[in-house]
Amino acid sequence: MSLKKNVIANFVGQGWTALMGLAFLPLYIKYLGIEAYGLIGFYAVMQAWLVLLDLGITQTLNREMARFIAGSHTPQSIHDLLRSLEIISIGLATIICALVWVSSSYIASRWLDAQNLTNSEIKNAVTLMGLVIALRFIEGIYKGALLGLQKQVAVNIANVLIATMRYGCVIAVLVWYASSITVFFAWQALTSVISLVVVLLLVYKTLPTPPRFPGFSSTAIKKIWRFASGMLGITFLAVLLTQVDKLLLSKLISLEDYGYYTLAATMSGGLALITAPTTTAIYPKMVQYVAQERKQELTILFHQGAQLVSTLIAPVAMMLVFCGEDIVYLWSGDMNLAKKTAPILLPLALGSFLNCLLWMPYQLQLAYGWTKFGIKVNAIAVALLIPAIFLITPHYGAVGAAWVWTLLNTGYLIIGMHFMYKKILPSEKWAWYWQDITKQTMFAVFVMVVVRFMMEWLLINNSLIKSAIYVFALCGAIFAAIWQSNQIKLFAMKNINTFFKPQND
């Protein structure tokens, strides 16, 4: 249950998953076309919306497994809770499949504006999407349990293998079997079945054997329902906040333009994949400290996590903001794709960066079981977001919608966090703003602005030289941010000293 091992395992596992997902995107576009890739983006939106049927189960099970480690559950009670949530989840997965299957014809013929894909192709693909989403929904329940049990090394080993199969092996299927969007989603369904079996077996291998065979327990459900309902409210509003733009744009713009927006959203979404390993590893420990009333350790852990997040994502985010066109071109080799994607990527990357900075405070709220704040703030944000999308998109297209996302996260960072810190760790607000966020961002902005002007001034056109400069700049910005992060620097020095300290015989 080492926190360091969990963080490293999460970076390896989720980093590999991100690499697999991003590395093969140009090949998806090459073999399937930009419209089919837009359909893959629509699948991601559907998955995000249908997660609402989760009813807060995954986050709740994660928290309760962490509380089990802290001694708040018996083996019998945690097994009864798991079995109860399994039964509910299977029922919800069935509902997901049915909803998607019933709506597939309408989506194919009325919702999506496709020029090259037939209605039949879209309908079959959407039906398979429903199956994949249902399987991954159940899979997520077991992953949430394993993360709460702090078995993150095992989870990430599984993630590496499954991600390779899901994102990498599908290219071989598309090349040697058929370059079809239907085949793409059929492969995703097969991969999801395998992944589900693996994580299910890991959960039951990890938990101790209960005194009696577990069964459905209404008492167990009642005990966690308040937190679960709060999580449902937060999740519902979070989905609206992060996905309503993509849902509305799938109707308001062509499927081709939606493909460019999806590509930009996927690239900026990589920031979340960098953030998640830290917050995922730290959250169960925060829950444990809250349960044991260890406020000093909680405060230190919170700042360590917040500084690590900003140190890692600020350089990457600023590179996408200031050098986005170059990055897309170096990655895809397609200048037309880069020019059409870059204007959307800039605001989406900036907004995603601001959003990721909020993850550690959000985990802190959940560790305290405080869900009302997230519901209130997200409700206000959604009330502003939806009218803004309808108002701005007809005039400014996808780029305008992307800037709305940036403005919302700016408001959350400046206004929302003020109210959070009034209740939780009130003396730590300015340390979070300055020590955990601003200092790291300033260095990243400076480095990337210099690189941008240097590229333009020297007229560097060689892709290999450009790539080397960007890698060097990224590493330099990260090391500079680490040097300015007091908690990360102390943590690093402590571990270096421990490593070189002579061992007694």
N, C-alpha and C positions, 0 to 999 in steps of 0.2 A: 504493500500500500504506500510505497515511497512516492511523495509528490513529484520529486525530480524525475523518477522513472515514468510516472504517468504523463508528465508534460512532454518529455522526450518521445515517448511512445505515440502520443497524440500528434506531435509534429511530424513524425515519420509516417504514421498511418494516414492522417488527413492530408499531409503534404503530398504523399504518393497519390491519393485519391484525386486531389486537385490537379496534380501533374497529368494524370491519366485523362481527366476530363478536359483539360485545356489543350494538351498536346495534340489530341486527335481531332479537334474541332475543324481545322482546315480540311482534313480528309473527309469528315462528314459532309462538309459543304461541297467538296469536289465530287464525291460519289452519289450524293443524294440531291444536291442543288440547294440554293438559298431558301426556296419555298419550303422544302422538306425540313430544313434546319429551323425555319420559323415554326413549323409544326412541333419540333422537339422543344422549342421554347414554350409553346402553348401547353405541352405536357407538363413542363416545370410549373407553370401557373396553376394548372389543374391540381397537381400534387400539393401545392401550397394551400389552395383553397379547401381541398378535401381533407386536409389535416385537421380541419375544424371538427370533423367527426371523431377525432381522437378524444375530445371532451376533457383534455388536460391529463389524460391517463399517463402518457410517457413521462412528463415532468414530475407528476405525482409519484410514480413508481421509482423514478430516480431518487427523489428526496427520501422516500420511505426506506429504500435500500440503504441509503447513507445513514439514516436514523437507526436502522437495524444494526449496522456496524457500531454505532455509538451506544447500543444497548437498549434502544427504545422499543424493540420488537423481540418476540421469542421466535424460534424456528417454525413453530406451528402457525403463529399469527402471520408471519411474512409469507409462508406458503399459501395460506388461505387467501391472503390479499392478492397474491400473484395469480392463483387459480381463478379468483373472481374477476380480475381484470382481463385475464385470457378469454374467458367466456364472453365478456362484453365486447372485447376487441374483435373476436371472430364474427360476432353479429354485425358489428359496424363495418367490417371489411366486406361482408356480403352486401350490405346496403350500398357501399361505394361502387362495387361492380354493377349492381342493378341500376343505379343512377346514371352511370356513364353509358351503359349499354342503351338505355332508353333514350338518352339525349344525343347519341352519336349521329343519328340522321340529321337532326336539326343543326348540330354544330357543323357538319360537313356541307350542308346545302344553304344554310341561312347566316351562320355566324362568320365563318372564315372566308376571306376574299382571295381565292386561289385562282391562278391562271394556268398552271401546268399540271397540277395534281387533280385527278378525277375525284368526284364525290365518293365513289366506291373505295378508292384508296384511303381517303381521309377517314371515312366511316370505320373501316377495318382497323386503321391505326388507332383511332380514338377508343374503340372497344378494347384493344389490347392495352392501351394506356390505363384503363380502369382496372384491369387485372394486375398490372405492374404496381399501380398505386396501392391497391388493396394488400398485396403481398409485402410491399415495403412498409406499409403502415404497421402490420403485425410484427415485422422484423424490427421496426423502431421501438416497439414496446420492450422487446428483449434487450436491445442495445441500451435503452434507458436503464434497465435493471442492472446490467453489467457495469455501466458507468457509475451508478450509485454504489455498487459493491467495490468500486475502485479496481476492477479487473480491466483496466484500460489497455494494458499491454496485449492481453489476449484479444480484445476487441479490435485493436489496430492491426494485429497480425492477420485477422480475418478480413479486415477492411482492405489491406494491401492485395490479398489474393483475389477477393471479389471485384475490386476496382479494376484490376488487370484484366479479369475476364469480362467485366461489364463494358469497359470503355476501349480496351485494346483489342481483345479477341473479336469484337464485333466487326472490326475493319476487315479481318480475314474472311468473315462470313459475307460481308458486302461485296468483297472483291471476287471470291471464288464461288459463291452461291448465287446471290442476286442483290443488285443495288436497289433495294426497295425499302421504303419507310416501314412497310408492314413487317418485313423480315427483321428490320432493326428492332422494333418493339417486341417481336416474338422472342428474340435473343435476350432482351432485357427481362422478359417474364421468366425464362429459363434460369437466368442468373439469380433472380430474386428468390426463386424456390430453393436453390442451393444455399443462398445466404441465410434464408430463414431457418433452415434445418440446422445450420452450423451454430447460429447464435442461441437457438433454443437449447441445444445440447450443452452449450457453455454455461448457460444460466443454471440448469439443473445439476450440472457437475459442481458448480461453485457453492450453491446453497447447501447447508447441512440438512440431513434427513429429518423430517418432522416425526413426532411421536405417532401420528395417525395420518391416514391418507387425506390430502387436502381436498377441500370442496368449496362451493360457492358460499360466501359469507356476507349476508346483508349488514352485519355488524361492522365488518372490516370496511365495507363501502361507506357506511355512515361516518366512520371516523375520519376518512380522508376526503369526504365530499366537499367540505368547505374550501379546502385548498385547491381541489380539482376544479371546482366551479370558478374559482378566481382565476386559475390558469386558463380555463376555457375562455373567459372574458378577455384576458390579456392576449391569448393566441388569436382570437377572432379579430380583435382590433389590430394586432400586429400584422396579420395577413392582409387586412384591408390597407394598412399603412404601406406595406412593402410590395404588395402584389396587385393592388387595384389599378395602378398605372398600366401594368402589363395586360391585365384583363381587358380594360377599356381600350387600350391601343390595338389589341388584336381585332377589335371591331372598327375602330376609327381610322386605321391606316391599312394599306395593302399588306398582304402576307410577305411580300418581298421586303418592304420597308421594316416590317415587324422582325424579319430575320436580322437586319442590321442592328435594330434595337436590342434584340435578344443577345447578339454577339457582344455588344457593349455591356449589357447587364451581366453577362456571364464573366467577362473579364473583370469588371469592377467587383463582382461577387467573390472573386478570388481573395479579396481582403477579408471577407468573413471566414474563409477557409484558413487563413493565417491566424485569425483571432480565436477561432473555436478551440484549438488544442489547449490554449492557456485557460480559457474560461471553463472548459469542460473538466479539466483536471482539478482546478481550484474549487469549483462549486461544492463538491461533496465535503471537502475539508472545511469550507466556510460554514456549511450546515452543521458539521460536527462542533466547530468552535462556538457557534450560536447556542447549540443545545447544551454545551458545557459551560456557557457564560464566560468564555475566555476572550474578552474584548481586546486586550492588548495584542494577542497573537492574531486575532481577526483583522485588526487595523493594519498590522505589518503585512499580512498576507494580501489584503486588498490593494495596498499601494504597490507591492511587488507585481501583482497581476496586472494592474492598470499600466504601470511603467513598461512592463514587458510587451503588452499589447501595442502601446503607442510607439515603442522603439522599433518593433518589427513592421508595423503597417504604414507608419508615416513615410518612410523612404519609398516604398512601393507605390503608395497612393499618389505622392507628389510626382513620381515618374510618369504615372498614367495621366495625371492632370497636365503636366507641362510638356511631355514628350509622347503623347498618346499615338499620334499618327505614325511616328517612327516605330514604336513598339508593335503596333498592329502589323505594319509592313514586314518588320524583321521576323515576326512570328508566322505570318501567313504567306509572305512572298507575293501578295496581291495588292498593288497600289490603289486600284479602284476601290477594293474592299476597305483599305485603310482610310482613304479620304472620306468615304461615306460613314464610317464607324466612329472616327475620331471626334467629331463635334458632339456626338451623343455620349461618348466615353468620358469626356472631361467632366461634365456636371454629375454623371452617375458615379464616377470614381470619387469625386469630392464628397458627395452625399453619403456614399457607402463608408468612406473614411470617418466622417463625423458619427455615423451610426455605430460603427465598430467601437468607437471610444466610449459609447454608452453601455457596452456589454457588461463590464465589470460592475458598475453601479446597479445594473439590472439583476445580476447574479446575487448581489448583496441584498437587494430587496426580497428576492425569493428565499434566500437563506433565512431571513427573518419571518418568512411567511406573509409578507406584506404585498398583497396583490392589488389592492384597491387603487394605489397610486398609478400603477401602470395602466389600469383600465381608464382612469380619468384622463390622463395625459394623452393616451392613444385615441380616446374618443374625440377629444378636441382636435387632434391632428387630422383624423379621418374626416371630420366635419369641414375642415378647410381643404383637404386634398381633393376629394371627389369633384366639387364644383370647379376647382382650379384646373383639373384635367380637361373637363368639358369646355371650359372657357378658353384655355390656352392652346390646346392641340389643334383646333381648326386653323389657327393663325400661325403658329410656330412649329407645328408638327411634333415629332418625337423629341427634338432638342428642347423645346419648351417644357414638355412634360418632365424631362430629366431635371431641369432647373427647379421645378417645384419640389422634387425630392430633396434637393440640396437645401432649399430654404426651410423645409420642415425640420430637417435634422439640426440645422443651425438654431432654430427656436427651441428645440428639445434640449440641446446642449447648454444654451444660455439661460433659458427660463425654467424648463422642467427640472433641471438638476438643482437649482436654487431651493425649490420646495422639497426635494428629496433629502437634501443635507440638513434641512431644519429638523428632521425626525431621526435620521440615521447618521451616526458619526458626524455631528454638526461641526466639530472643530477641525475636520479634515477637508472641508470644501476647497479652500484656497490652495492647500497642498496638492489636491487632485488637479485643479486647473493649471497650476504653474509647474510643479515638480513632475506630475504624471503625464501631462499633455503638451503644454506650450513649448517647453524647452526642446523636446524631441522634434516637434513639428517645425520649429524655426530652423534647425539645422538641416532638416530634409528639404525644406523650401529653398534655402540658400544653395545647397548642392545642386539641386535639379534645375534651378534657374541658370546657374553658371553653365551646366552641361548643355542646356537648351541653346544659350547664346553662343557657346563654343562650337556646337554643331553647325549653326547657321553661319558663323563668321569664317570658320575654316573650310566650309563647303565639303564636308566629309561624306562621300557617297559609298564607300566600301562597306558592305554589310558586316563583314567579319570585324573590321575595326570599330564600327559603330557598336556592335554587340559587346565587344571587349570594354569599350568606354563606359557603356551603361552598367555592366556588371561591376566594374571597378567603382563607379560612382555610387551604386547601390550599397556595396560593401562598406565604402567609406562613410556613407550617411548612417548606416546602422551602427558602426563602431563609434562614430561621434555621438549618436544618440545614447548608446550604452554608457559612454563616459559622463554624460550629463544626467544619467539616471542614478540617483544616490542609492536607492534600494537594490537595483540590479547590480551596480558596481560592488556594493558591500557583499551581496550574495555570491558574486563571482569570486571576489577576493577570499572570502571565507572558504569556499570549496577548493580554490587553488592552494591555499595554505594547508588545508586538511589533506590534500593529495600529496603534497611534498613533505608533510610532517613525518619525521622518522617514527617507525613503529617499534614499540617495545617487544622484546623477545619474550 
